[in-house]
């Protein structure tokens, strides 16, 4: 049975915690919209696929990448479930809203992942479903306001350490669950929003629901970078090996984010964000 090594767990925790802290500061210093785009950058999934290729072989990781790509549909359903529940639970206190929205999002993820797990694996299914889902959820989120965080807290070591500790706790729970579900779910579970979930919780607790929604609005566009990454892993791992294949995959994923940001800026949509 394939088990994730301790090194994989530690690296995923480290990169996840770092990314949550960086994205939360980015949301405050620049905009939640940009944080939403960057949050789709491959981290946990990339580490999982790298170690699969390193320990078992590039061919295994290449095939697992198809499941990870397919699992991105569940990630988008998670985001939409969190969004809808946070809207419907708007009259609850902040703590109740956060708890209900996060639990709803997680349940949506697992239910969708279970359904995806029943589908036959293949490149066309694994590629077309997440691409279609990105277009669909981009349209579902399109009427959300882009808001800025105006009342920014002073960035202190204590604040960053608190966010890092919270993110670490969430990631430990997610990773522990991943070890329980078994190897058959390895690729699908690699797509779990391990970075996005603690980011949403941090911003939701610190600010308003509208700021969380602004992150979610841009999340489908950013998640396209993970589609590009996993597709690149599927193509390049058998050809280039794990090391060069990972570099190639990151190169294409980064290029995608640059193109998205330039296209978005050039469209003039960044004007008049709502506080």
Buried (B, 14 or more C-beta within 10 A) or exposed (E): EEEBEEEBBEBBBBBBBBBBBBBBBBBBEEBBBBBBBBBBBBBBBBBBBBBBBBBEBBEBBBBBBBBBBBBBBBBBBBBBBBBBBBEEBEEBEEEEBBBBBBEBBBBBBBBBBEEBBEEEBEEEBBBEBBBEBBEBBBEBBEEBEBBBBEEEEEEEEEBBEEBBEBBBEBBEEBBEEBEEEEEEBBBBBBBBBBBBBBBBBBBBBBBEBBBBBBBBBBBBBBBBBBBBBBBBBBBBBBEBBBEEBBEBBBBBBBEBBEEBBEEBEEEEEEEEBEE
